[in-house]
């Protein structure tokens, strides 16, 4: 934790205020400061890291392999070594401290300063930003770097207020931890955080009850420890691996080892490709097999059937195996973000671990002592709410941001988010958002997007300042065209066949739309470059 005093506010307007001290926000702070902008970063948490300040639940770790989940600047990686291929939350915090030691970022950050609202002043052509500390700060440009997972979601659970045990959402986990040893632990939700908590709880709790609504299609992580010597050898490849990111759909460094079509490959060749990617671990089986896995249902089924076979090999009870990996897919493989697991399927062989299929035995209510389903009562001491987020838009709409019409961003997007290039929206001048709706966002590796999309934003602001412009705003026609392009690109994939947070379908009443750009990072960067080359076409710039 930082023990330094927060910078004192100034009545003089800032050129840029950045909101959020994760990868995107810190990248913006560093680059804009280098270009001479007067910039301040506001962060609700007491320290650096964005989601990696809040993510401290048992087992929390990244699903991107080393060295992809870090900045590509050699100044930051040459003398930094990870201890694991997939680092845990505590190591991510140490990494952000390392970045700060190198770049001295904290001197321009106000911690414990949650942005509660912002209003655009047409007369002054500036934003007034209101914070939880009671300040009103003025800035020319407002950059929202709140990330895709900034608003935790807890479903309406009847009786939750009556439960007398401990109940914690994984995204709001106590910073000093919760001891699960010897406890009866219930885990509601089987996404990434649910999988990670279950693995940890199964090792120490006296009983673990997993409440599953939809089977998670989890892939093997293939975790391993890394020595300094391991990374010294790896670092020779870092420049080439970082350079390959813009060419990959998700901003990773995977190279497809199969052909364009799983259906055109022989059964023997298809099996070879699947086994190779399965052994590689991480997202390789999601991203590096065949080109039509996410666009052709028959090709997709071959991947699902291979995955199902692998799960059944590890679960001893065939009925339980069928509940975890059913013969008929709950949705096409890969259209919900796969979680990475280490022992998840193995722990169900323990007598202390129980799976409750909520499709067959739904939750009725919470009681003082636990969870009541249609068939029985489950007594628990700790309820883990691994129930996800109001993703992508939630971090923005939870703030009272009001544009030129006086309407809030929440009201403006009531029927669905509409943006240009996933970074600006009509009626909200001088407001840009990183990793936001209709950008690659949840489909893209976070640090990759922070740097590549982030550099486009930095160059844009430099262009605006260099041209003497005071105002930028996405045009209505460019916004409409981009929003339609996002939907058209998504319709060519299998993503619509799942009720996922990619589409906002996990939040009751939220408009169903593609919240992430489904055309892939290379096409997205091409669109950004085309706009820049044409003098930032799609934006109105005025003095």
C-alpha positions as CSV (number, residue, x, y, z in Angstrom):
1,X,0.0,0.0,0.0
2,X,1.2,3.5,-0.6
3,X,1.8,5.6,2.5
4,X,2.5,8.8,0.6
5,X,0.1,11.7,0.7
6,X,-2.2,12.2,-2.2
7,X,-1.4,15.1,-4.5
8,X,-3.2,18.2,-3.4
9,X,-6.0,19.3,-5.8
10,X,-5.6,22.4,-7.8
11,X,-8.2,24.9,-8.9
12,X,-6.3,25.3,-12.3
13,X,-8.0,23.1,-14.9
14,X,-6.2,19.9,-16.0
15,X,-5.7,19.1,-19.6
16,X,-6.5,15.4,-18.9
17,X,-8.1,13.5,-16.0
18,X,-7.7,9.8,-16.2
19,X,-10.0,7.6,-14.2
20,X,-8.6,4.2,-13.1
21,X,-5.1,3.0,-12.2
22,X,-5.1,-0.3,-14.0
23,X,-3.0,-1.1,-17.1
24,X,-4.9,1.4,-19.4
25,X,-5.0,4.2,-16.9
26,X,-1.3,4.0,-16.0
27,X,-0.3,3.7,-19.7
28,X,-2.2,6.9,-20.4
29,X,-0.7,8.7,-17.4
30,X,2.8,7.8,-18.4
31,X,2.5,8.6,-22.1
32,X,0.5,11.8,-21.7
33,X,2.9,13.0,-19.1
34,X,5.8,12.3,-21.5
35,X,4.1,14.5,-24.1
36,X,3.8,17.4,-21.6
37,X,0.1,17.2,-20.8
38,X,-1.0,18.4,-17.4
39,X,-2.6,15.2,-16.2
40,X,-4.1,13.8,-13.0
41,X,-5.2,10.2,-12.4
42,X,-8.1,9.4,-10.0
43,X,-8.4,6.0,-8.4
44,X,-11.1,4.7,-6.0
45,X,-8.8,2.1,-4.5
46,X,-6.0,2.9,-2.0
47,X,-3.3,1.6,-4.4
48,X,-2.4,0.7,-7.9
49,X,-3.6,-2.2,-10.0
50,X,-7.2,-1.6,-11.0
51,X,-9.0,-4.9,-10.8
52,X,-5.8,-6.4,-9.2
53,X,-6.3,-4.3,-6.2
54,X,-9.9,-5.7,-5.7
55,X,-9.2,-9.2,-6.9
56,X,-7.7,-10.9,-3.8
57,X,-10.0,-13.8,-3.3
58,X,-8.5,-17.3,-2.8
59,X,-6.9,-18.5,-6.0
60,X,-7.2,-15.3,-8.0
61,X,-4.7,-15.2,-10.8
62,X,-4.5,-14.1,-14.4
63,X,-5.5,-16.3,-17.4
64,X,-2.8,-14.8,-19.7
65,X,0.6,-16.4,-19.7
66,X,3.9,-14.8,-19.1
67,X,5.0,-12.5,-20.7
68,X,1.7,-11.4,-22.3
69,X,0.2,-9.9,-19.1
70,X,2.7,-7.1,-18.6
71,X,3.8,-4.0,-20.4
72,X,6.1,-4.5,-23.5
73,X,8.6,-1.7,-22.6
74,X,12.0,-3.4,-22.1
75,X,12.6,-0.9,-19.3
76,X,9.9,-2.6,-17.3
77,X,10.6,-6.3,-18.1
78,X,14.4,-6.5,-18.3
79,X,14.8,-6.6,-14.6
80,X,11.5,-8.1,-13.6
81,X,10.9,-11.8,-13.2
82,X,7.7,-13.7,-12.6
83,X,7.5,-16.7,-10.3
84,X,4.8,-18.5,-12.2
85,X,3.6,-18.8,-15.8
86,X,0.1,-17.5,-14.7
87,X,0.8,-15.1,-11.9
88,X,-1.4,-14.7,-8.8
89,X,-2.9,-11.5,-7.6
90,X,-0.3,-10.7,-5.0
91,X,2.5,-10.9,-7.6
92,X,0.5,-8.6,-9.9
93,X,0.5,-6.1,-7.1
94,X,4.2,-6.4,-6.7
95,X,4.5,-5.9,-10.5
96,X,2.6,-2.6,-10.3
97,X,4.9,-1.5,-7.5
98,X,7.8,-2.3,-9.7
99,X,6.3,-0.2,-12.6
100,X,5.8,2.7,-10.2
101,X,9.4,2.5,-9.0
102,X,10.5,2.8,-12.6
103,X,8.1,5.5,-13.7
104,X,7.2,7.4,-10.5
105,X,3.5,7.4,-11.4
106,X,2.1,7.9,-7.9
107,X,3.0,11.5,-7.8
108,X,0.2,12.3,-10.2
109,X,-2.4,9.9,-8.7
110,X,-5.1,10.6,-6.1
111,X,-6.0,7.3,-4.4
112,X,-9.2,6.7,-2.4
113,X,-10.9,9.1,-4.8
114,X,-13.9,7.6,-6.5
115,X,-15.4,9.5,-9.4
116,X,-19.1,10.0,-8.7
117,X,-20.1,12.2,-11.5
118,X,-19.0,14.4,-14.4
119,X,-20.8,17.1,-16.4
120,X,-19.7,18.8,-19.6
121,X,-19.7,22.6,-19.5
122,X,-20.6,23.9,-23.0
123,X,-19.4,27.4,-22.2
124,X,-16.0,26.5,-20.9
125,X,-15.7,23.4,-23.1
126,X,-14.5,21.4,-20.1
127,X,-15.6,18.6,-17.8
128,X,-16.4,19.2,-14.2
129,X,-15.6,16.0,-12.3
130,X,-17.1,15.3,-8.9
131,X,-15.4,12.9,-6.5
132,X,-16.2,11.0,-3.3
133,X,-13.8,13.3,-1.5
134,X,-16.0,16.3,-2.2
135,X,-13.8,17.9,-4.8
136,X,-14.9,19.4,-8.1
137,X,-12.0,19.1,-10.6
138,X,-12.0,20.7,-14.0
139,X,-10.4,19.2,-17.1
140,X,-10.4,19.6,-20.8
141,X,-10.4,15.9,-21.6
142,X,-11.8,13.0,-19.5
143,X,-10.4,9.5,-20.1
144,X,-12.3,6.7,-18.6
145,X,-10.1,3.6,-17.9
146,X,-12.5,1.8,-15.6
147,X,-12.0,-1.6,-17.3
148,X,-14.6,-4.2,-18.3
149,X,-15.1,-5.6,-14.8
150,X,-15.6,-2.6,-12.6
151,X,-19.2,-3.2,-11.4
152,X,-19.7,-6.5,-9.5
153,X,-23.1,-8.1,-10.0
154,X,-25.0,-9.9,-7.2
155,X,-28.3,-11.5,-8.4
156,X,-31.5,-11.1,-6.5
157,X,-31.2,-13.9,-3.9
158,X,-34.3,-14.0,-1.7
159,X,-33.2,-14.1,2.0
160,X,-29.6,-13.0,1.5
161,X,-30.1,-10.5,4.2
162,X,-31.2,-13.3,6.6
163,X,-28.1,-15.4,6.1
164,X,-26.1,-15.4,9.3
165,X,-22.9,-16.8,7.9
166,X,-20.2,-14.9,5.9
167,X,-21.1,-13.8,2.3
168,X,-18.6,-12.1,0.0
169,X,-18.6,-11.4,-3.7
170,X,-15.2,-12.4,-5.2
171,X,-14.7,-8.8,-6.5
172,X,-15.3,-7.3,-3.1
173,X,-13.2,-9.8,-1.0
174,X,-11.9,-8.6,2.3
175,X,-8.3,-7.4,1.9
176,X,-7.2,-9.3,4.9
177,X,-8.6,-12.5,3.6
178,X,-11.1,-15.1,4.8
179,X,-10.0,-18.4,6.4
180,X,-11.8,-21.3,4.7
181,X,-10.1,-24.0,6.7
182,X,-12.6,-26.4,8.3
183,X,-15.6,-24.4,7.0
184,X,-18.6,-25.4,5.0
185,X,-18.2,-23.3,1.8
186,X,-20.8,-22.7,-0.8
187,X,-19.7,-21.3,-4.1
188,X,-22.4,-19.7,-6.3
189,X,-21.2,-19.4,-9.9
190,X,-18.8,-21.4,-12.0
191,X,-17.0,-18.7,-14.1
192,X,-13.3,-17.9,-13.7
193,X,-13.5,-16.8,-10.0
194,X,-15.8,-19.6,-9.0
195,X,-13.4,-22.2,-10.5
196,X,-10.4,-20.6,-8.7
197,X,-12.2,-20.5,-5.4
198,X,-13.5,-24.1,-5.6
199,X,-9.9,-25.3,-6.2
200,X,-8.6,-23.5,-3.1
201,X,-11.6,-24.4,-0.9
202,X,-11.5,-28.1,-1.8
203,X,-8.0,-28.3,-0.3
204,X,-8.9,-26.9,3.2
205,X,-12.6,-26.7,3.7
206,X,-14.5,-29.5,5.5
207,X,-17.2,-29.3,2.8
208,X,-17.6,-27.5,-0.5
209,X,-20.9,-27.1,-2.3
210,X,-20.7,-25.8,-5.9
211,X,-24.0,-24.3,-7.2
212,X,-23.9,-24.7,-11.0
213,X,-26.3,-23.1,-13.3
214,X,-24.4,-23.6,-16.6
215,X,-21.4,-26.0,-16.9
216,X,-18.2,-24.1,-17.3
217,X,-16.1,-25.2,-20.3
218,X,-12.8,-24.8,-18.5
219,X,-9.4,-25.5,-20.1
220,X,-6.2,-26.8,-18.6
221,X,-4.0,-23.9,-17.3
222,X,-0.7,-25.9,-17.3
223,X,0.6,-23.8,-14.5
224,X,4.4,-24.0,-13.8
225,X,7.0,-22.2,-11.7
226,X,9.5,-20.0,-13.5
227,X,13.0,-19.4,-12.4
228,X,15.2,-16.4,-13.1
229,X,17.1,-18.7,-15.5
230,X,14.0,-19.8,-17.3
231,X,13.0,-16.2,-18.0
232,X,16.5,-15.1,-19.0
233,X,16.2,-17.5,-21.9
234,X,12.6,-16.5,-22.6
235,X,13.4,-12.8,-22.7
236,X,15.4,-13.3,-25.9
237,X,12.0,-14.0,-27.5
238,X,10.1,-11.1,-25.8
239,X,10.5,-8.5,-28.5
240,X,9.2,-10.8,-31.2
241,X,6.4,-12.1,-29.0
242,X,5.2,-8.6,-28.2
243,X,5.5,-7.6,-31.8
244,X,3.2,-10.4,-32.8
245,X,0.3,-9.2,-30.7
246,X,-1.3,-6.8,-33.2
247,X,-1.6,-9.7,-35.6
248,X,-3.6,-12.0,-33.3
249,X,-7.4,-11.9,-32.9
250,X,-7.1,-11.5,-29.1
251,X,-3.8,-9.7,-28.8
252,X,-1.9,-12.8,-27.7
253,X,1.1,-14.5,-29.3
254,X,-0.7,-17.7,-30.4
255,X,0.0,-19.0,-33.9
256,X,-2.7,-21.2,-35.3
257,X,-1.4,-24.7,-35.8
258,X,-4.5,-26.1,-37.6
259,X,-5.8,-25.0,-40.9
260,X,-8.8,-22.8,-41.8
261,X,-11.3,-25.6,-41.2
262,X,-11.6,-28.3,-38.6
263,X,-14.0,-30.1,-41.0
264,X,-11.5,-30.2,-43.9
265,X,-8.8,-31.8,-41.7
266,X,-8.7,-35.6,-41.4
267,X,-9.8,-37.1,-38.1
268,X,-6.2,-38.0,-37.4
269,X,-4.9,-34.4,-38.1
270,X,-7.7,-32.8,-36.2
271,X,-6.9,-35.0,-33.2
272,X,-3.2,-34.1,-33.4
273,X,-4.0,-30.4,-33.4
274,X,-6.4,-30.7,-30.5
275,X,-3.9,-32.7,-28.4
276,X,-1.1,-30.3,-29.1
277,X,-3.1,-27.3,-28.1
278,X,-4.5,-29.1,-25.1
279,X,-1.0,-30.0,-23.9
280,X,0.1,-26.4,-24.4
281,X,-2.4,-25.1,-21.9
282,X,-3.9,-21.7,-21.4
283,X,-6.0,-20.3,-24.2
284,X,-4.2,-22.3,-26.9
285,X,-7.1,-24.7,-27.3
286,X,-9.5,-21.7,-27.6
287,X,-7.3,-19.6,-30.0
288,X,-4.8,-21.8,-31.9
289,X,-6.6,-24.8,-33.4
290,X,-8.7,-24.1,-36.5
291,X,-10.0,-21.0,-38.2
292,X,-13.7,-21.9,-38.2
293,X,-14.2,-23.0,-34.6
294,X,-16.1,-19.9,-33.7
295,X,-18.0,-19.5,-37.0
296,X,-19.1,-23.0,-38.0
297,X,-21.4,-25.1,-35.7
298,X,-20.2,-28.5,-36.9
299,X,-16.5,-27.5,-36.6
300,X,-17.3,-26.1,-33.1
301,X,-18.8,-29.4,-32.1
302,X,-15.6,-31.3,-32.8
303,X,-13.8,-29.1,-30.3
304,X,-16.6,-29.5,-27.7
305,X,-16.6,-33.3,-28.0
306,X,-12.9,-33.4,-27.5
307,X,-13.1,-31.2,-24.4
308,X,-16.0,-33.4,-23.0
309,X,-13.9,-36.5,-23.5
310,X,-11.0,-35.0,-21.5
311,X,-13.3,-34.0,-18.6
312,X,-15.0,-37.4,-18.4
313,X,-11.5,-39.0,-18.2
314,X,-10.9,-37.1,-14.9
315,X,-14.3,-37.5,-13.2
316,X,-14.9,-40.9,-11.6
317,X,-18.7,-40.7,-11.2
318,X,-20.2,-40.9,-14.7
319,X,-23.4,-39.1,-13.6
320,X,-21.4,-36.3,-12.1
321,X,-19.2,-36.2,-15.2
322,X,-22.3,-35.8,-17.4
323,X,-23.5,-32.9,-15.3
324,X,-20.1,-31.2,-15.6
325,X,-19.7,-32.0,-19.3
326,X,-23.1,-33.0,-20.9
327,X,-23.4,-34.8,-24.2
328,X,-25.3,-31.8,-25.6
329,X,-23.4,-28.6,-25.3
330,X,-24.9,-25.9,-23.0
331,X,-23.7,-23.5,-25.7
332,X,-21.1,-23.7,-28.5
333,X,-17.5,-24.1,-27.3
334,X,-15.6,-20.8,-26.8
335,X,-18.5,-18.4,-27.1
336,X,-18.3,-17.8,-23.4
337,X,-14.8,-16.9,-22.2
338,X,-13.2,-20.2,-21.1
339,X,-11.9,-20.4,-17.6
340,X,-8.5,-22.0,-16.9
341,X,-8.3,-24.7,-14.3
342,X,-5.7,-26.7,-12.5
343,X,-7.6,-29.2,-10.3
344,X,-11.2,-28.1,-10.8
345,X,-12.5,-31.4,-12.3
346,X,-10.4,-33.6,-10.0
347,X,-11.8,-32.1,-6.8
348,X,-15.3,-33.5,-7.6
349,X,-13.8,-36.9,-6.9
350,X,-13.5,-35.9,-3.2
351,X,-16.4,-36.9,-1.0
352,X,-16.3,-33.4,0.6
353,X,-17.2,-31.7,-2.7
354,X,-20.8,-31.7,-3.9
355,X,-22.2,-30.3,-7.2
356,X,-25.7,-28.9,-7.2
357,X,-27.2,-28.6,-10.7
358,X,-29.4,-25.5,-10.4
359,X,-31.2,-26.4,-13.7
360,X,-32.7,-29.5,-12.0
361,X,-32.6,-28.2,-8.4
362,X,-33.0,-24.4,-8.4
363,X,-32.4,-22.1,-5.4
364,X,-35.5,-21.2,-3.6
365,X,-34.1,-18.8,-0.9
366,X,-31.3,-18.3,1.5
367,X,-32.0,-19.2,5.1
368,X,-30.2,-18.2,8.3
369,X,-27.9,-21.2,8.0
370,X,-27.4,-21.7,4.3
371,X,-29.1,-22.2,0.9
372,X,-32.4,-23.8,0.3
373,X,-32.9,-25.4,-3.1
374,X,-36.1,-27.1,-4.3
375,X,-34.9,-30.5,-3.1
376,X,-33.0,-29.8,0.2
377,X,-31.3,-27.4,2.6
378,X,-27.6,-26.9,2.3
379,X,-26.0,-25.6,5.6
380,X,-22.9,-23.4,4.9
381,X,-20.6,-21.1,6.9
382,X,-19.3,-19.1,4.0
383,X,-21.2,-18.1,0.8
384,X,-18.9,-17.1,-2.1
385,X,-20.7,-15.0,-4.7
386,X,-18.8,-15.7,-7.8
387,X,-21.5,-14.1,-9.8
388,X,-19.6,-11.8,-12.2
389,X,-20.0,-8.3,-13.3
390,X,-22.2,-5.8,-15.2
391,X,-19.4,-6.0,-17.7
392,X,-18.0,-3.5,-20.1
393,X,-20.6,-0.8,-19.8
394,X,-21.3,-1.1,-16.0
395,X,-18.1,0.6,-15.0
396,X,-19.1,3.7,-17.0
397,X,-22.8,3.8,-16.4
398,X,-22.4,3.5,-12.6
399,X,-21.0,7.0,-12.8
400,X,-23.3,10.0,-13.3
401,X,-21.7,11.2,-16.6
402,X,-23.8,13.9,-18.3
403,X,-23.1,15.3,-21.8
404,X,-24.3,18.2,-23.8
405,X,-28.0,17.4,-23.6
406,X,-28.0,17.0,-19.9
407,X,-28.8,13.3,-20.2
408,X,-26.6,10.8,-18.4
409,X,-24.6,8.1,-20.2
410,X,-26.9,5.6,-18.5
411,X,-29.9,7.2,-20.1
412,X,-28.3,7.7,-23.4
413,X,-27.4,4.0,-23.6
414,X,-30.7,2.7,-22.1
415,X,-31.5,0.9,-25.4
416,X,-27.9,-0.2,-25.9
417,X,-24.4,1.3,-26.0
418,X,-23.5,3.1,-29.2
419,X,-20.0,4.3,-29.9
420,X,-17.5,5.2,-32.6
421,X,-14.4,2.9,-32.5
422,X,-15.5,1.8,-29.0
423,X,-13.9,4.9,-27.5
424,X,-16.3,7.8,-27.9
425,X,-20.1,8.5,-28.0
426,X,-22.0,11.3,-29.6
427,X,-23.2,14.0,-27.3
428,X,-20.3,13.6,-24.9
429,X,-17.5,15.8,-26.2
430,X,-13.9,15.4,-25.0
431,X,-14.8,12.1,-23.3
432,X,-12.9,9.0,-24.4
433,X,-13.0,5.5,-22.9
434,X,-10.4,2.7,-23.0
435,X,-11.3,-1.0,-23.1
436,X,-14.9,0.1,-23.4
437,X,-18.0,-1.0,-25.3
438,X,-17.7,-1.9,-28.9
439,X,-13.9,-2.0,-28.6
440,X,-12.0,-5.4,-28.5
441,X,-12.3,-5.2,-24.7
442,X,-13.2,-8.6,-23.2
443,X,-12.0,-10.4,-26.4
444,X,-8.5,-8.8,-26.0
445,X,-5.6,-9.4,-23.7
446,X,-5.7,-6.4,-21.3
447,X,-2.2,-5.1,-21.4
448,X,-2.2,-5.5,-25.2
449,X,-5.3,-3.3,-25.5
450,X,-3.9,-0.9,-23.0
451,X,-0.9,-0.2,-25.2
452,X,-2.3,-0.5,-28.7
453,X,-5.6,1.2,-28.3
454,X,-4.0,3.4,-25.7
455,X,-1.4,4.7,-28.1
456,X,-4.1,5.6,-30.6
457,X,-5.8,7.7,-27.9
458,X,-2.5,9.3,-27.0
459,X,-1.7,10.2,-30.6
460,X,-5.3,11.5,-31.1
461,X,-5.0,13.9,-28.1
462,X,-1.6,15.1,-29.3
463,X,-3.1,15.8,-32.7
464,X,-6.0,17.7,-31.1
465,X,-3.7,19.8,-29.0
466,X,-1.2,20.4,-31.9
467,X,-4.0,21.6,-34.1
468,X,-5.3,24.0,-31.5
469,X,-8.6,22.2,-31.2
470,X,-10.6,22.6,-28.0
471,X,-13.2,20.0,-28.7
472,X,-13.6,16.5,-30.2
473,X,-16.8,14.6,-30.6
474,X,-17.8,11.4,-32.4
475,X,-20.2,12.2,-35.3
476,X,-23.6,10.6,-35.3
477,X,-23.1,9.0,-38.7
478,X,-19.7,7.4,-37.8
479,X,-21.2,6.1,-34.5
480,X,-24.2,4.6,-36.3
481,X,-21.9,2.9,-38.9
482,X,-19.5,1.5,-36.3
483,X,-22.4,0.2,-34.2
484,X,-23.9,-1.6,-37.2
485,X,-20.5,-2.9,-38.2
486,X,-20.0,-4.4,-34.7
487,X,-23.4,-6.2,-34.9
488,X,-22.8,-7.4,-38.5
489,X,-19.4,-8.8,-37.6
490,X,-20.9,-10.6,-34.6
491,X,-23.7,-12.1,-36.6
492,X,-21.0,-14.0,-38.6
493,X,-19.9,-15.8,-35.5
494,X,-21.4,-18.3,-33.0
495,X,-21.3,-15.8,-30.1
496,X,-25.1,-15.1,-30.3
497,X,-25.8,-18.7,-29.3
498,X,-24.9,-18.1,-25.7
499,X,-26.3,-15.9,-23.0
500,X,-23.0,-14.4,-21.9
501,X,-21.6,-11.2,-20.5
502,X,-20.1,-10.6,-23.9
503,X,-23.7,-9.7,-24.9
504,X,-24.9,-8.3,-21.6
505,X,-27.1,-11.3,-21.2
506,X,-26.0,-12.0,-17.6
507,X,-27.7,-8.8,-16.3
508,X,-31.6,-8.8,-16.1
509,X,-33.0,-6.1,-18.3
510,X,-29.8,-5.1,-19.9
511,X,-30.1,-4.7,-23.7
512,X,-28.7,-7.7,-25.6
513,X,-25.9,-6.5,-27.9
514,X,-22.3,-7.1,-28.8
515,X,-20.5,-5.3,-26.0
516,X,-17.1,-6.3,-27.5
517,X,-15.8,-5.8,-31.0
518,X,-16.0,-9.4,-32.5
519,X,-13.9,-8.6,-35.6
520,X,-10.6,-9.2,-33.8
521,X,-7.7,-6.8,-32.9
522,X,-6.1,-6.6,-36.3
523,X,-9.3,-5.3,-38.0
524,X,-9.9,-3.0,-35.1
525,X,-6.4,-1.4,-35.3
526,X,-6.9,-1.0,-39.1
527,X,-10.1,0.9,-38.5
528,X,-8.3,3.2,-36.0
529,X,-5.4,3.8,-38.3
530,X,-7.8,4.6,-41.2
531,X,-9.5,7.2,-39.1
532,X,-6.2,8.7,-38.0
533,X,-4.8,8.8,-41.6
534,X,-7.9,10.7,-42.7
535,X,-7.4,13.4,-40.1
536,X,-9.4,11.4,-37.5
537,X,-12.4,10.9,-39.7
538,X,-15.5,10.2,-37.7
539,X,-14.8,12.9,-35.2
540,X,-15.8,16.6,-35.3
541,X,-12.9,18.7,-34.2
542,X,-13.5,22.3,-33.4
543,X,-11.6,25.3,-32.0
